[in-house]
Structures are given as C-alpha cells and as structure tokens.
C-alpha cells in the first residue's frame, strides 16, 4: 500500500509559525498546516491526524530591554499622568493648590508579570484524489489562557509606605466615604473670611483715609481673586458634595510634602486675611489621603478606560478552518535502484490553501487576551521539497507566503506595540494582520527501525499590522488618522523570528510489516522555541506537540 513516507516526521512545520507570534498577534492557530513536506497520498488514500500543540509565551524578544516579561508594558515605577491621562486634571489642580508648578503626580509603583498558554487540537483529514493530488481540511479547536499578576504599591516599609516608586497621591477619602464635612467646613471658613474682607474693602474704597485702608485697598483685590481661584480648585480636587462636586478620585497623601505645601497655602491665606481684617480668622487645614492606592483602585482605573478588571483571560472556540490541495510536481522516490543503493532521491510539491475566518479575534478590552483565529479570510501558497541523500538521512524544506484579506472590526485600536499605557478610552476601528513569509528546514536521521530523530530550523517574517480608525472615533477627515494619544503606529511593526527545535518520530508507514495487517501510523513529538528576533518585537515561544497520524487506503 503506497502511502506517505515517514519523512513526515516534521509535522506542522508551516502552521507552527502562527504560534511564534506574540500572543496578542496569534490571530491564527498553530499546528494546522496541510503542507508539512512534499509527499502526497495515493489515489483513494485517506490520512487522519490528531494532535495537541501547547505553546507557552512568557517573554518578549527585540526592543529594549530584551528579553522582557510579557506583562512588561503594564509596569511602571511611577503611575502618573503620562500613563493615565485621566490624572492630568488632578495633577493640574494639585499644582495650583500647592504652588508647586513642576509637581508630578504618582499613584505609585505598578508591577506586573504575565504568561500565556495556547492549546490547539485540530482534526486534519486528507484524501488522495489522484496519485499526485491530495485534498485536505483542517478544523481546529483552540483554547487560550493568559495569567496576569499585577500589584500596585505592593512593597511597604515599616511605616506602611511603598518601598520603591513612592506614591504621593491616594484615594480621595471624602469621595470614598461621601462625607464632605471637613472640606465643606474649610470652604465655609473661606467664605466667611471673604465676606468680611469684601465688606471692609467696600468701606475702605468709600473712605480711603480710614486707618489701615491703604493696605486693604492695595492688597485685598489680589487676595480675593487668589482665594477665589484657590477655593474653586479646592472644590474640584477634594469635593464638597457627591452629586455636584464629588472631587477627583485621587488627592495628595496625608503627611506628604505636597499635602504640606497645600496646607501652607491655606495658612498663608489665613494670615493674609487676619492681617487685613486685623482679627483672628478661623481657617483650618485639610487632611489628605489615608494611604496609597492598591489593586481595587487599579481595577477602577481600568474600568474607567473601558477595560475588564484584572484577572485571567480565557478564550476558547473553533479556530480558522482551512481547506487546501497539494500537487506533487516531481518525485524520484519510486526509483527502486536508488532506493536499494541508498542513493539520492528527490520530490517537490506545491500547495494552495484557503482560510475561512471562523476564528475569534482577541477581546481588545481584556488585557493580554489571545485570539483563536484571524477572524478574516486568507490564502497560503507553499512549496515543499524532500531530499534523501543517504539511506538514513533526509532533509525537508518548506516555504510559504500567507496573504490576509479584508479586515475585522475591533472595539479598540491599540497603542504602539500593543502597549497598555497610555491608558485611554477605546477608539474603535478595523484591523488586518500582516502578511507572513516562512521558511523551515528539517534534517532527519533514522536511528533504528521505525524510530527517527529530527532537527528543525525555522525563520518567520511577519509584516506590520494594519489599522484604521473609525471616523466618528478619531479624525472625521480620514479613516486612517490616529488620535494624538498614539505615540507611534498602532499595533506591532514587522519582525523576523528565528526558531530551532528537535523531535522524535515512530513510524510504520514505510516499514516492511505493512503487508501483515498493520495500519500504517506515525507518532511524533516535536519541540520548537524562538531564540532570536530581528527588526521588531516578537515573543520567546516554547512549543511542544504530540501527533498521531493514521493512513488508510480503500
């Protein structure tokens, strides 16, 4: 029975490239190739493949630093207005109240680590239409899982303050408790002092010769204007009532240098009022936040920006279904003289595969979620060759080009290189994955009957992602204009990954025992990992795969 030779030990060479991309970019699924070498099934032959492929991604290669953890973009020593643009009004208000014009708000240090696991279990069925043409279909089941551990201000000293990345603001205690008694009292005291000074100013303007009126007439207007600005900003920052003036979510920490500066400003107003009114003025200082923010407040920040709260990102569905055909162009494996002598044999095949976008793109509002497929149609053109140049040594080479068509609607256009910061609200748009070029080389040596060892080298180039912004969400004059918040082209740029691996195979496909009632089969193990990246950012992937192939003939 003529079936595929055991040169197929390099199962899923082509499709493994999809597992070599960043988890954010795994819009396809691994281990779903119909072109793993240059062999085809005989006419009427049937091949069934069951496999499980596990891909782990913990780190990123390329960029600075390299390598770095997958959750690197959700790390910062100082969580401020640059990372959270919504902090800008708070920072501006604190600068006004404290008189410190260069104050930089910091909610503290954010530490994050993440890792992704992608499990692909496809059913691959192939049938030989002729002795040179094989038709196949791939129906993958994909499960992804990302574990993200984030801690905001997790390290504390003996006084309960963060050890590094010291926070100078914390949750607004008046807004949290909805008890604005203290802030309302300060504003009432300002109002009383202001009312008294306004009355005195009116008297002095009518009677400038009265004792002390020269100072009142020259200083009171400026003091009243400054007090008005201060009290308006005070209301904005700390709040006075939950309905109309709830205040900002963050205020300076109690006892911090910046809170002391604000209280000194209040004391300065009190002294200025007392000097002009020539009487004691009741004007109390204000307490700040009781402590820095933690993960509960971090969840709130994420929710305000339209993201899901912190947690494990799970995603399971059918991946992209592929249908393709492999045509054998050259085959000298049937040369009995060459086979008997261990001479050189060669074969060449071409493959065309169409991809249906049945997979699900990643949820862009869930941190580090992975896709189960491109979710858009595509086409793959591949070329494979097998060379047997000694009785026990073979080499398979596979090359392919993947073109992605159309686009997918997305709820959030990402920042440059999918960075989480700046944490802004979602800007909807469309996405199309970059096209892919891949080449792989698999040398193989037969160690014993049925058993072989395989090496593997693979190079994968992925073009830049393509995005457009919906006109209503960004610039209404052009669909490819991006909001000013984007510091660079959204998504990932082009990158080239280099991978090496090894594997073992146990095959009865071409054994002499196949005439004794055995069903030809192969069991294959392979390990592949990314060792270097050029030109951009890509993950350091670790991929393990176990495959069972059964070949039948009618």
C-alpha atoms as one frame of an Amber mdcrd trajectory, in Angstrom:
protein
   0.000   0.000   0.000   1.548   3.242  -1.146   1.199   5.983   1.466   3.139
   8.993   2.647   6.665   8.127   3.637   7.955   8.581   7.147   9.720  11.723
   6.061   6.644  13.412   7.599   8.342  13.477  10.957   8.343  17.287  10.939
   4.594  17.615  11.491   3.034  21.073  11.182   6.180  22.925  10.173   4.307
  25.589   8.292   1.495  26.368  10.689   3.717  26.468  13.732   4.736  29.916
  12.570   1.414  31.193  13.837   2.320  30.126  17.344   5.570  32.025  17.018
   3.889  35.393  17.032   3.082  37.480  20.054   0.061  36.214  21.974  -1.675
  39.448  21.027  -0.931  38.588  17.398  -1.857  34.924  17.461  -4.873  35.698
  15.375  -4.488  32.299  13.771  -3.826  28.917  15.288  -0.745  26.754  15.392
  -0.295  23.258  14.009  -2.836  23.450  11.202  -0.724  23.071   8.086  -1.616
  20.929   5.099   1.940  21.169   3.748   4.478  19.582   6.068   6.639  18.009
   3.357   6.497  17.197  -0.365   4.608  13.897  -0.132   1.040  13.251  -1.246
  -1.421  10.431  -0.612  -2.063   7.781  -3.241  -5.330   7.824  -5.122  -8.055
   6.840  -2.708  -5.716   7.114   0.293  -7.020   8.736   3.472  -4.974  10.359
   6.195  -6.316  11.361   9.611  -4.262  13.471  12.000  -4.987  14.139  15.671
  -2.603  16.275  17.643  -2.235  18.528  20.645   0.020  21.538  20.458   0.980
  23.539  23.542   2.558  26.960  23.115   3.894  28.914  26.083   4.860  32.587
  25.948   6.478  34.254  28.950   8.816  36.850  27.478   9.331  39.201  24.538
  12.417  39.437  22.354  13.521  42.526  20.469  13.241  46.090  21.657  14.669
  47.309  24.967  15.230  45.536  27.244  15.335  42.103  25.654  14.150  39.698
  26.816  11.411  41.144  28.997   8.331  39.676  30.570   5.119  39.539  28.583
   3.497  41.942  31.080   6.307  44.475  30.667   4.071  47.169  29.166   1.904
  47.125  32.295   4.846  48.010  34.559   5.906  51.433  35.771   7.900  52.862
  38.651   5.608  55.882  38.766   1.977  55.634  37.710   1.299  59.195  36.661
  -0.400  61.378  34.084   1.809  60.038  31.273   0.435  56.540  31.888  -3.095
  57.588  32.955  -4.147  60.737  31.039  -7.204  60.986  33.330  -4.748  62.020
  36.075  -3.950  65.283  34.262  -6.800  67.358  35.838  -5.781  66.065  39.279
  -2.137  66.934  38.699  -3.081  70.405  37.455  -5.313  71.044  40.486  -2.586
  69.964  42.926  -0.081  72.260  41.221  -2.471  75.189  41.616  -3.301  74.483
  45.263   0.279  73.777  46.339   2.028  76.442  44.311   4.470  73.747  43.087
   4.340  74.232  39.331   6.520  71.220  38.475   4.681  68.702  40.667   4.496
  65.236  39.088   1.628  63.076  40.311   2.445  59.471  41.151  -0.059  56.854
  42.271   2.908  54.570  42.980   4.725  51.612  41.507   2.904  49.060  39.362
   4.500  45.628  38.987   3.067  43.108  36.518   4.023  39.706  35.164   2.074
  37.670  32.627   2.279  34.418  30.731   0.137  32.917  28.004  -0.733  29.330
  27.140  -2.274  28.381  23.795  -3.549  24.843  23.199  -4.508  23.819  19.675
  -6.223  20.489  18.950  -7.110  20.258  15.269  -8.643  17.452  13.278  -6.840
  17.169   9.941  -8.346  14.970   7.255  -6.795  14.368   3.819  -7.759  12.287
   0.815  -5.809  11.413  -2.332  -7.865  12.487  -5.335  -5.210  11.238  -7.772
  -1.741   9.820  -7.376  -0.374  13.381  -7.461  -3.144  15.480  -5.886  -4.229
  15.444  -2.244  -7.107  17.455  -0.795  -7.259  18.301   2.903  -9.269  20.151
   5.548  -8.281  21.411   8.998 -10.817  22.045  11.765  -9.003  23.365  14.830
 -10.173  23.788  18.403  -8.186  26.493  20.178  -8.034  27.351  23.864  -6.001
  30.289  25.145  -5.312  31.416  28.680  -3.313  34.371  29.978  -2.468  34.752
  33.638  -1.720  38.344  34.651  -0.498  39.214  38.135  -0.368  42.939  38.882
   0.393  44.686  42.156   0.036  48.406  42.768   2.177  49.567  45.708   2.753
  46.028  46.947   6.052  46.591  48.802   5.795  48.525  52.051   8.266  49.643
  54.708   7.755  49.543  58.465   5.665  52.709  58.290   3.345  51.153  55.725
   4.616  53.263  52.805   5.777  51.835  49.467   9.462  50.955  49.411  10.019
  51.989  45.789   8.021  54.065  43.384   6.762  56.176  46.298   3.192  57.367
  45.772   2.363  60.990  46.533  -1.394  60.624  45.998  -4.011  58.149  47.161
  -7.762  57.559  47.008  -9.792  60.651  47.970 -11.162  59.818  51.459 -14.022
  62.318  51.143 -15.199  60.843  47.865 -14.866  57.285  49.191 -16.894  57.969
  52.330 -19.163  60.586  50.705 -18.620  62.574  53.891 -17.598  66.074  52.889
 -17.900  67.680  56.323 -14.211  68.625  56.541 -13.960  70.094  53.042 -17.254
  71.962  53.398 -16.024  73.428  56.675 -12.842  74.767  55.044 -14.850  76.339
  52.213 -17.289  77.867  54.709 -14.365  79.423  56.562 -13.035  80.840  53.305
 -16.496  82.211  52.540 -16.757  83.915  55.952 -13.328  85.480  55.623 -14.012
  86.560  52.063 -17.374  88.127  53.008 -15.778  90.063  55.835 -12.899  91.289
  53.641 -15.256  92.299  50.808 -17.269  94.420  53.278 -14.105  96.027  54.602
 -12.867  96.715  51.070 -16.144  98.438  50.183 -15.833 100.643  53.277 -12.197
 101.477  52.545 -12.903 102.303  48.931 -15.576 104.742  50.141 -13.318 106.094
  52.922  -9.709 105.592  51.774  -8.403 107.792  54.581  -9.529 105.455  57.337
  -6.860 103.665  59.350  -5.495 100.613  57.559  -7.457 101.244  54.361  -4.380
 101.889  52.253  -3.242  98.295  52.745  -6.774  96.964  52.255  -7.286  98.861
  49.003  -3.919  97.710  47.568  -3.881  94.080  48.746  -7.484  92.925  49.144
  -8.423  92.681  45.412  -5.459  90.412  44.689  -6.103  88.333  47.794  -9.791
  87.905  46.951  -9.007  86.870  43.376  -6.401  84.363  44.558  -8.792  82.998
  47.175 -11.497  82.541  44.543  -9.137  80.547  42.313  -7.946  78.510  45.295
 -11.438  77.641  46.558 -12.682  76.704  43.084  -9.703  74.411  42.584 -10.090
  73.083  46.144 -13.680  72.118  45.326 -12.537  70.431  42.115  -9.856  68.384
  43.869 -11.346  67.419  47.237 -15.065  67.847  46.520 -17.885  69.241  48.633
 -20.848  67.015  47.782 -21.241  63.693  45.990 -23.803  64.848  43.439 -22.496
  68.153  42.094 -18.886  68.295  43.250 -17.598  64.797  44.112 -13.932  65.756
  43.754 -11.144  63.868  41.997 -10.534  60.202  42.730  -7.003  60.914  43.969
  -5.679  63.580  46.337  -2.260  64.074  47.989  -1.319  61.677  50.755  -1.698
  62.890  54.318   1.698  63.922  55.681   3.272  64.069  52.216   5.376  67.020
  51.127   2.792  68.142  48.587  -0.091  67.985  51.076   2.024  70.058  53.468
   2.502  72.607  50.674  -1.283  72.848  50.209  -1.803  73.371  53.940   0.901
  76.059  53.974  -1.037  77.818  51.229  -4.173  77.688  53.422  -2.176  79.037
  56.362  -0.859  81.838  54.140  -4.437  82.808  53.208  -5.414  82.728  56.876
  -2.550  85.045  57.822  -3.283  87.417  54.930  -6.974  87.636  55.851  -6.121
  88.181  59.527  -3.614  90.906  58.686  -6.082  92.915  56.612  -9.091  92.267
  58.851  -6.981  92.918  61.956  -8.642  89.989  63.692  -8.297  86.260  64.167
  -9.533  84.216  61.197 -10.706  80.599  61.536  -9.281  78.786  58.528  -8.370
  75.134  59.099  -6.053  72.969  57.035  -7.234  69.821  55.278  -6.207  66.186
  55.658  -5.080  64.173  52.645  -5.492  60.555  51.561  -5.011  57.943  54.258
  -2.769  55.746  52.108  -1.692  54.926  48.542  -3.879  53.113  46.040  -3.939
  49.322  45.662  -5.425  46.803  43.218  -9.040  47.764  43.924  -8.296  51.273
  42.703  -6.312  49.851  39.775  -9.398  47.907  38.710 -11.364  51.163  38.849
  -8.834  52.882  36.589  -9.106  50.033  34.093 -12.904  50.145  34.180 -12.895
  53.900  33.541 -10.774  53.270  30.434 -13.200  50.616  29.173 -11.113  47.562
  30.103 -12.166  44.480  32.008 -10.821  44.303  35.544  -7.688  42.331  36.384
  -7.934  38.575  36.085  -7.286  35.531  33.967  -8.136  35.908  30.282  -9.654
  32.677  28.910 -10.728  32.249  25.308 -11.902  29.062  23.593 -13.550  28.451
  20.230 -13.173  26.863  16.826 -10.200  28.387  15.046  -9.906  29.305  11.388
 -10.938  26.392   9.176  -8.606  25.742   6.245  -9.177  23.829   3.004  -6.343
  23.170   0.587  -4.739  20.948  -2.005  -1.199  19.666  -2.518   0.078  18.847
  -6.009   3.170  16.702  -6.465   5.438  18.137  -9.189   8.489  15.869  -9.070
   9.046  12.510  -7.368  12.036  10.188  -7.813  11.278   8.229  -4.638   9.895
   5.456  -6.812  13.345   4.742  -8.257  13.962   1.198  -6.972  17.665   1.230
  -7.900  18.287   4.459  -5.962  16.275   3.166  -3.021  18.192  -0.113  -2.902
  21.572   1.554  -3.132  20.778   4.356  -0.701  21.212   6.894  -3.491  19.785
  10.398  -3.720  16.032  10.783  -4.159  14.048  13.996  -4.510  10.470  15.218
  -4.627   8.780  18.590  -4.918   5.196  19.675  -4.223   3.168  22.859  -4.233
   0.211  23.673  -2.004  -2.609  26.178  -2.086  -4.785  26.668   0.986  -7.768
  28.909   1.589  -8.538  30.020   5.130 -12.066  30.737   6.368 -12.222  33.350
   9.099 -14.127  31.235  11.615 -11.765  32.013  14.489 -12.363  34.744  17.034
 -10.066  37.785  17.328  -8.847  38.752  20.772 -11.023  40.848  23.057  -9.228
  44.186  22.820 -10.714  45.391  26.113  -9.285  42.455  28.058  -5.619  42.770
  28.972  -3.380  40.301  27.101  -6.275  38.298  25.685  -5.362  35.962  22.813
  -7.255  35.203  19.637  -8.375  31.775  18.473  -8.058  32.735  14.817  -7.537
  35.583  12.397 -11.279  36.008  12.017 -10.622  37.112   8.430 -10.066  35.176
   5.212  -6.624  34.383   3.932  -4.674  32.348   1.411  -1.452  30.381   1.753
   0.805  29.368  -1.114   3.536  26.928  -0.188   6.349  24.949  -1.744   7.924
  21.833  -0.170  10.825  19.616  -1.134  12.239  16.399   0.314  15.766  15.179
  -0.334  17.043  11.748   0.652  20.792  11.675   0.118  21.701   8.577   2.121
  19.910   5.515   3.381  19.285   7.040   6.805  19.451  10.785   6.158  16.734
  13.050   4.734  16.067  16.775   4.579  12.710  18.513   4.203  12.398  22.207
   3.280   9.131  24.140   3.327   8.453  27.726   2.296   5.187  29.644   2.269
   3.560  33.024   1.858   0.380  33.874   3.744  -1.795  36.722   2.495  -4.524
  38.084   4.766  -7.572  39.651   3.144 -10.191  42.052   4.368 -10.329  43.349
   7.913 -12.003  42.805  11.263 -13.946  45.366  13.257 -12.342  45.971  16.643
 -13.506  47.881  19.695 -10.091  49.343  20.490  -7.202  50.358  18.255  -4.057
  49.515  20.259  -1.159  51.707  21.263   2.240  51.312  19.635   3.428  47.680
  20.004   0.225  46.913  21.907   1.472  48.840  24.958  -1.134  49.261  27.695
  -0.033  52.802  28.555  -1.238  55.435  27.995  -4.431  54.014  29.470  -7.142
  55.760  27.463 -10.708  55.034  26.474 -11.390  52.753  23.500 -11.096  54.079
  19.969 -12.835  51.671  17.586 -11.574  50.791  14.130 -10.589  47.898  11.882
  -7.651  45.519  11.906  -5.896  43.343   9.357  -2.999  41.041  10.226   0.283
  41.482   8.422   1.231  39.005   5.706   3.655  36.216   6.610   6.677  34.664
   4.925   8.096  31.442   6.353  10.898  29.012   5.576  11.781  25.874   7.537
  14.417  23.161   7.268  14.165  19.745   8.922  17.072  17.306   8.792  16.241
  13.773   9.863  18.227  10.674  10.752  16.816   7.183  11.215  18.242   5.782
  14.442  16.525   2.412  14.237  13.666   0.668  12.516  10.542   2.824  12.908
  12.414   5.402  15.020  13.997   8.691  13.904  15.452  11.899  15.331  14.572
  15.262  13.759  16.177  18.681  13.946  14.428  21.881  12.930  15.235  25.476
  11.983  12.558  27.966  11.043  12.551  31.636  10.097   9.315  33.625  10.081
   8.815  37.203   8.904   5.553  38.930   9.838   4.668  42.247   8.216   3.293
  45.136  10.244  -0.290  45.080  11.426  -2.675  47.350   9.573  -5.252  49.515
  11.369  -7.764  52.189  10.549  -9.724  54.346  12.984 -13.442  54.816  12.607
 -14.093  58.429  11.506 -16.521  59.018  14.376 -13.884  57.924  16.881 -10.909
  59.867  15.527 -10.302  62.377  12.760 -13.500  62.745  10.722 -11.490  63.745
   7.662  -9.701  60.423   7.170 -10.238  56.852   8.293  -6.507  56.220   8.729
  -5.825  59.165  11.041  -4.943  58.274  14.612  -5.677  60.220  17.788  -2.854
  62.265  19.272  -2.660  59.848  22.223  -0.942  57.286  19.973   2.832  57.711
  20.308   3.555  55.678  17.173   1.902  53.434  14.603  -0.671  51.278  16.406
  -0.030  47.586  16.920   3.117  45.703  16.044   5.609  46.531  13.340   7.332
  43.997  11.129   9.519  41.399  12.857  11.518  38.319  11.935  11.755  35.392
  14.358  14.350  32.620  14.319  13.417  29.273  15.857  15.147  25.981  16.488
  13.799  22.681  17.677  14.061  18.910  17.737  11.765  15.914  17.777  11.334
  12.170  17.575   9.097  10.032  15.403   7.918   6.446  15.456   6.533   5.400
  12.078   5.377   2.182  10.434   4.403   3.970   7.249   7.144   2.587   5.010
   8.046  -0.467   7.042   8.133  -3.932   5.517   5.467  -5.036   8.015   2.660
  -3.109   6.397   1.554  -6.178   4.492   0.916  -8.104   7.705  -2.280  -6.370
   8.728  -0.748  -3.306  10.329  -2.420   0.059   9.835   0.383   2.483   8.900
   0.694   5.206  11.522   3.094   7.781  12.892   3.565   9.136  16.401   5.597
  12.338  16.509   6.931  14.593  19.247   8.443  17.976  18.496   9.762  20.908
  20.488  10.342  24.343  18.957  11.395  27.621  20.549  12.238  31.145  19.460
  15.872  32.086  20.015  16.235  35.483  18.316  14.182  38.293  16.788  15.244
  40.938  14.262  13.649  44.208  13.231  10.842  44.356  15.791   9.257  42.674
  18.774   8.181  39.035  18.922   7.733  36.529  21.735  10.085  33.954  23.069
   7.823  30.970  22.464   8.138  27.408  23.655   6.096  24.942  21.639   5.553
  21.241  22.279   3.460  18.979  20.099   2.356  15.351  20.070   0.853  13.998
  16.850  -0.851  10.773  15.827  -1.321  10.103  12.111  -3.200   7.179  10.673
  -3.176   6.312   6.952  -5.889   4.249   5.269  -6.472   3.047   1.715  -9.738
   1.998   0.194
